Amino acid sequence: MQLYHAVLLVSMFAQASALSASSSSNDLNGWYPCSDFTFADEGSSGGQDAECAVYTAPLCYPGICETAKSIDSTVDIFVKRVPAVSDPESATNVWLMQGGPGASSTAMESAMVELHTRLDGAVNVYTMDHRGTGRSTLLDCVAAQVTTTGSPWGSSIKSSEVPACAQALEKKYWNLSSFSMTSAATDMTTFISNYSNGANTIVYGVSYGTALVERVIHLDPPEVTGYVLDGVATSSGASADKFEYFSTWDSDFGDVGDAFLALCATQSECNSRFQTNTLPITLQSLLTNFDSKPKSTCAALVSSANGDQSSEPPSYIDIGVLTHFFAYLNKFQDFADEDNAFESTLLYYLIVFSEIRKLRGKRHYLQTRRILEQERHNTDPNALDGDKKELITFEFATHGTLWTTPLDESDENSETCGMKLLVSYVSSGGDLDGLDKTCVDNMPVFSLTPSITYQYYFLSTNNAYDGVYNASLAALVTSSSSGSGTNTLTKTAKENETYKIVFIVFLVLFVVSSTIAVFFTYRWYQLKHHKAANRDTDDLTDNISISTPAEVASSSPELVSPFSTHRVS
């Protein structure tokens, strides 16, 4: 797998008739004025510039599933749009589709507003909660109550809860193919064909949304003249050994991790600290040692070293930083975002295990889609060939380039190159000859140096590699934004994600501190207590206390502050 995630720009003109579906005006409940942002933590709207509606769709589309007589035959599909300032009846339409699976469209709202603004209000910008999520019919075991916060595993599902949940879902929906990717894609194509203005339409999908958009491509709605796939999460048509299965994600992301670690050698500040062994070798050695010695006395050495030392060993400098880092990282990752209320864990599991997980001896539904592509290709040799497509890559961007490619990393409000590309593509009407790609060559130089905001919040030190812990530094970040509607760290995190920075901070801090500092601690301890050097944790005294990050957070309220983040899936 490559380090980068890609933006795939594809302009395709319809060559076959689109799916037709009969409908009436009674199927659409809307349009009503509504706020640009659904939740307060996303921002507040001075007015109600957006419009919202609910479309009544069939539970089962022909050819996908059949609805039992005793079951409600319809589902609700929530749609939101920011209409063009003038002449929305003839303006170009742009759809922004969220990923997940199981995530609602609320993460798209900031991008909708920005795209609409940068195009001077000349387009209609749409999004949709795909069926099973958010304000559409939510896939949930209401009768079995297995995803409540009070259930054994909270929003996740314990194996012992599966039978009851499965029975409840079967009774309510019968055939869960009604919540498949193809069903969701059919909602979208039906809505575009029956409830939009019929003008040229461009469809954008991010992450899992790219797989959803791929299904839309198969359905081939005639109004759609261009597709944008950002952070591609689909590889239909690939050979079995190249297919992107959910069950191979650990291995796939391991390749990305290896490539990322290798970048340390290109950064003088990082490389200078790993002269004997490279960062990848050092980290692997550390993990191997921990795995081979599950009863290592490393923790005991650190805990008992405060007995009668004449001077503090190097690791003492790092203990405060490490404790702070794990406590704050734990809070950062576990903070309850308002968006969580609109997510469906059940839909996530359904899609992952039914459509993008490798089944032993089978390729399941995905192979059917690949065969259909081949059949179409054999029927029309030129149908899938041509030059109206382009792959644009960012060498160092993380997932979702619409958010993670800032042209000025020091400016939290900087326009991203991903957004500039989308604006250019829409402005040119999907004509790739008019696509302005200059920003790709103007991306900031790659750097492993974290921003001061992240460094202070996660490490509370002046130096990410070997700084001394200073609690007041984290307080500068949290107190400066408390009581304000705009949290600098939160906003930056929501737009740029935590992937790169947490990876950088954790690797640098954990490897340097744990390997070098603990080594010196161990050597120091050997000199003062030679007889204890080979001690096993089984013979240690009972007064040694080892706390998990969660326990540290709960027992040290001074390390905890209100904080929220937003993930783009």
N, C-alpha and C positions, 0 to 999 in steps of 0.2 A: 504493500500500500504506500502511496506517496505521502509526504508530509503535509502537503497542501490539501485543502478542500477546494472544489472548483465551482465556478458559475458556468453552467452550460446554457448557451443561448441558441435556441432552435426556432427558426421561422418556417412554419409548415402551412401550405395552402390546402384547403379541403379538396379531396379527390373522390369522395364518396358521400352519399347522403347521410345526414346525421340521424341520431336517434330521434324518433318522433314520439311524442307523448301528448295525449289529449289532456286538456286542463281547462279550467274555468276561472274567472276572476275570483270566485269564492275560495280558491285554493290559496290565495295570498291575503294575509292579514297585515296590511301596512299600506303605504309607508308612513311612519310616524317620526316626528322630530325627536332626536335623542343625542346625548352627549358624545363627544369624540372619544372620550375615555370612559370605560366601564367602571374602573376602580380608582379610588382616590390616590393610591400609591403610584399610579401611572401619571397622574397630573389632573388638573381640573380644567374644565372648559368654561370659558366666559359665556358662551351661548350654546345652542344646540344645532350645530352645523351638519351633523350626521343625520341619517335616516335609518330606521330599523323596521324589520318586518319578519313575519314567520310564515313560511311556506309549508303547506300540508302536502306531504309526499306519501306515496304508497309504502307500506312496510316492506313488501316484496315486489320487485320489478320482474316483469316477464323474463323467463330464461335464467333468473338468478335463484329464486325460491318461490314457494307457494305459501299463502297464508291460510292457516287453519280457520274453520268457520267460527270457532269460539274465541278467536283472538282479534283484538283491535287491528284493523287493516291499514292504519295510517300512522305516520310519525311526524313530528314537528321539526322543521329545519330553520334555524335562525340565520338571518342574513342582515348585514350592515353595509351601508355605503356612505361615502362622502361625495355628494353629487357635484357635477361641474358647476362653476359659478354662472356661466351663461350657456344656454342651449344644451342642457343635459340630454335632451331627446336625440341629439345627433352626435354627441361627444364620444370619443374613444373610451372603451371600458377597460379597466385594469383590475384583475383579481389577484389578491395576495392570500395564499393558503398556508396555514400553519402546519407544523409537523406533529410529533408525538411518538407513536400513535397515542391518542387519548387526550391531547391538549386542545383547548378551545382556541378561538381566534383572538382573544384579548391581547396576546403578544404582538399581533399585527397592527394594532391601533396606532402606535407611535409612527410606524413606517407608513401607514395609510395617510396620516396627517402630513408627514414630511414630503412624501411623494406628491401629494395634491398641491402642497405649497410650492415646491420647486418647479412644478409644471404650471404655476400661475392659475391653478384652479380650472385648467382646460379639459380635465378628464373626470370621468366617474370612477371612483376607486371602491371596489367591493371586497368583502370577505365573508366567510361563512363558518359557523360552527358545524364541522362535519358530523353526521349523525352519530349519536352515542356520546357526544361531548357537550359541555356548556349549556347554552340555552336551547339547543336542539334537544330532542328526546334523549335523555341521559341514560346510558347503559349502566344500570346499577341493580344490585340485589336488595331492593328495598324490603321485600318480605323477609329475607333471611338476615338483613342487617349486618353483613359481613365486612363492610368497608367503612363503618363508623369509627370515629376516633376512640370509642370505648371498646371496640372489638379487640380480640387478642393481638392482632398485628396492625391495628389502625386501618389506614387506607389500603395497605397491602393485605393479601389473603393467605391465611394459614392453610396448610394442606387439609387439615381436619374440617375446614369450613367449605371446601370445594363441593362436596356432595349436595349440601343444602342450597348453596348458591346456584349450582347447575340445575337443580330441580326447579328452583324459583324462576330462573331465566327461561327454562323450557316451557313452563306453564304460561309465562307472560308473552313470549315471542315465538315459541316452537322452534323455528329454524334460524339459527344465528348467522346464516349467510346474509340475512337482512342487514347485518352490520359490517359486511365485508368492505374492502377497498373499492370493489366495483360498484357496490350499492351507493357508496358515498360519492364516487365519481359520476354516477348517473344522476344523482341529485343535482350536481353542479352543472352538467351539460343540459339537463332538462330546464333548470332555472335560466341559464344563459339563453337558451333558444326561445323560451316561452315568456320570460318576464324582464328581459333587458330590452334595450332600444334597437337591437339588431345591428348595431354599428360594429366596426372592427374591435376585436377583443384580444387582449394579451393576458395570459395566465402565468403567474409566478408561484412557485412552490419552494419551500425550504425544508431541508432534512427529510423526515418521513413524508412531508408534503410533496416532495419530488416523485415519490412512488405513486402518490395519489394523482398527481398531474400526468404521470405516464399512463395511467388508466384513462384519463381524459383524452390523451392523444389517441388511444385505441378507439375510443368512442367517436372521435373526429367530428366535433361540432362545427358546422360551417362558418359560424361567426368568429371563431378563434383563428387568428392569423399569426400568432407567435406564442412561444412558450419559453419560460425562463426557469431553469432548474439550479438552485443554489444549495451547495452542500449535498451533492448527489447521494442518495441513499437507495438507489435501485440499480440493478445491473442485469435486467432481463435480456435473454439472448446469449449471455456469457456461458462459457463452458462450466461444468460442475465444479471444477477446482478453482475457478475464478469468481464464482457467484458470491454475492455479499449476503450471506446468511446471518441471522441474528446469533446463531450458535457458534459462529466463528469470530464474533466481535472481539473477544479477548485477544486472540491471535492477531487480528487485523490492527487493533489499536496498539498492540505490542510493537508492531513494525513502525508505527508512527512514533511511539515512545523512543525506540532505538534511534530513529533519525533525529529526534529532538535532542536526545542526550549527546549525540555526536556533534551538535552545533557548539557545544562548550569549547571544542578545540579551535573554533573560529573566533572566539571572544577572549581577548587577552586577559581580562580580569578573572574570568572563570578558568581558563586554561592554565594560568600561572599557579593555581592551587592544586592542580592534578598533574604534576610533572612526572612522578614515578609511575603512576598508573592513570589511565584516562578515567574520566567520570563514569562511563558505562561499566568499565572493569571494576572500579571501586564500589559502585553501587551493587553490582552483581555479587561481588565478594562479600559485602556486608550482609546481603539478604541470604546468601548461602550459609554463612556462619550462623545467623540467627535460626535458620531452618534446621541446621544440623545440631544445634544446642538449645533445645526448647527450655532447658532448665539453667540457662546461662546465669552467671552471677553478676552480669552487667548492671542490672537494676539494683542489686544488693550493694554493689560497690559504690554507686552514686548515693544511695540512701544512707549507708553506714559510714561514709567518708567524712561526715562532719563531727567525728568524735574528738580527736586530739591533734588535728593537723596544725602545723606551725604556719602554713601558708595555704591559700586556696589553690587547688589544682585548676587547670584550664577549663574543665567542664563546668565549674561553678558559674562561669560567665554565661554559659549557654542554658543552664537549667531554667532561669527566669524567662528567657526568650522562647524556649521549647514549650514550657507550660502555657505561656501566653498564646503562642501560635496554635496549639491544639484546641485550647478553649475557644478562641475566636473563630477558628476554622469550623469547629463544630457548630457554633451559633450561626455562622454565615450560611452553612449548608442546610441547617435544619429550620431556619426561620420560616414561619408559616406565611407564605405569600397569599394574598387574596385570590390570585388566579387558581390556587389549588382547589377551591370549591367547585370550579368548572371542569376539572380534569376527571377522566374516567380510567381508573386503574384496570377495571375489567376490560375495557376496549383495548387498552394497551396489550394485556395478556392475550386477548382473543386474536388480534392482528399478528402479534409476534409469533405465537405458537401455531397459528393456522396458516399464515401466508409467507412469513419470512424466516422460519426456522427449518433447518434441514431435517427431513423425516427419513428414517432409515430405509434405504432402498427406493425412495420416491423423491420426485421433485414437485409433487402435488400441483397446486393451481398455477404456480409460476411457469411450469413447463408448458402448460396449455397456452399461456399468453405468448410464449416464445414460438410455439408451433404456428399460432395464428399469424404472427409476424412473418414467418417463413412462407406460409401459404399466400399471404398477400404479396410478398416479394416475388413468388413464383408466378403469380397471376399477372403482375405488372412489374417487370424488371426494373423500372425506374422509380417505383413508388417510394422506396426507402433510400434511394441514392440521390445525389445532388450536392450542391454547394451552399444551400440555404441553411447552414448551421455553422456554429462556431463554438469552440471550447476556449474559455478564458481561465487561466490559472493564476493563483496568488501563491507564491512560494512559501510564505510564512503565515498566512492567515489561518484562523481557526474556523470552526463550524459557523455557517451563516454569515457570508461575506457582506450582506446588507448592513450588518452591525459591526463586524470585526475587522474592517479595513480602514480605520481612520487615517486621513491624509496628514493630520497633525496630532500626534499622540499626546501632546501637552495640552491640547484643547478638548475638553470633554464634549463640546458642541460641534466638533469638526465634522464636516461632511465626509462620508465614507466613499471609497472608490466604488464599492458595490452599488451604492445608491446612485452615483453619477452614471454608472453603466446602465442601470435600469431606466433612469431619466432619459438618457440618450437613446436607448432602444425604443422606448415608448414615443419619444419625440419624432423619431424617424419612421414611425408607423410600422416597426418591425423589419425595416430594411437594413440588413447588416452592412451594406455599403456605406450607410450614413452613421454607423456606430462609432462614437468617439471613445477610444481606449487609451488615451494619453495618460490617464491617471494611474494605470497599471505600472507604467515605467517611473512614476513619481512617488511610489510608496516609500515610507520611511525605511531607513536602514535597520535591519534586524538587530535587536539588542536584548541581552538577558538581564539588563538592569531594570528592576521593577520601579514603578512610579513611586514617588514619595507617599502618595495617599495609601497605596497598598502596603508599602513597607512599614509605615507607621501603624496602620491598623492591624496587620497580621503579625508583625515582628516587634513593634514598639522599640525600635533601635535605629541608630543613625547609620548603620552599615549592615547590609543584608548578609554579608559573608561572616564577619567576625565582630559585629557591634555589641555593645553592652546594653542589657535590658534597661529601658527607661519607661516606666508606666505612663509618664506624662505625655509621651509622644502619641500613644494611641488615644489618649484623652483629647488631644488637639483635634483629631479627626472626628471623633464622635460628638464632642461638645460643640464644635463649630457648626454641626448640621442638626443638632437636636432642637426640636421646636420649630424647625423650618420645613416647609413643604418640599424642598429640594435637598436631598441628601447627596452630597457630592460623590461619596464612595458608592452609594447605592445606584445612582444614575449611571456612573461609569461602568459598574459591574453589570447592570442590566443590558447595556448596549454592547459591551465587549466580552461578556461571559467571564468565568473564572478559570477556564481551561489552562491558558498559558501561564497566567501569573501564579496560580496556586501550584502548578507543576514546577515552575521555576523556584519559587520560594521553598517548597517542600524539599525538592531535590538538593538545592544548594545547602539549605540549613541542615537537613537531616543527614546528608552524606558528610558534609564538613564537620558538623558538630559531633555526630555519633561516631564517625571513624577516627578523626584526629583527636578530638577532645577526650573521648572515652579511652582512647589508647593511652594518652598521657595520664589520665586518671588511674588507669590500671597499672601503669608503670610506677606511678607515685605510690600507689597502695602497696605494690609489691615490696618496695623499698622499706616501708614503715611496718608492714604486716606480712612478712614473708610466708608465715605459716598459713595464712588465710588465702593465699593466692589460688589454691586449687579447690577451694570450698564450693560445695554444691548447695543449691537453694534449699535442699531438703533438711540440712542441718543448721539453717539460720535461726536466729532467735525470733520470737513471735512479734517483736515490736517494729518490724519493717512493714511499712505501708506503701503499696503501689496503687495509684489511682488511674482510672481511665480518663480520657479527655472529657467525657460527659460528667464524670464525678467531679473533676476539677472545676468544670463550669458551674455545677450546682453548689459546690462548697465554697466557691470564690466569687460571690456576686459582684465584687468590685471589678472583675474581668468581663462582666457581661453588660452589654448596652443594647438598646433597641436598634435593630438593623434589619433591612430587608433586601432581598435580591430578586432578580427575575431571570428565568432561564428561557432561552429560545431553543426549542427542540428540533 
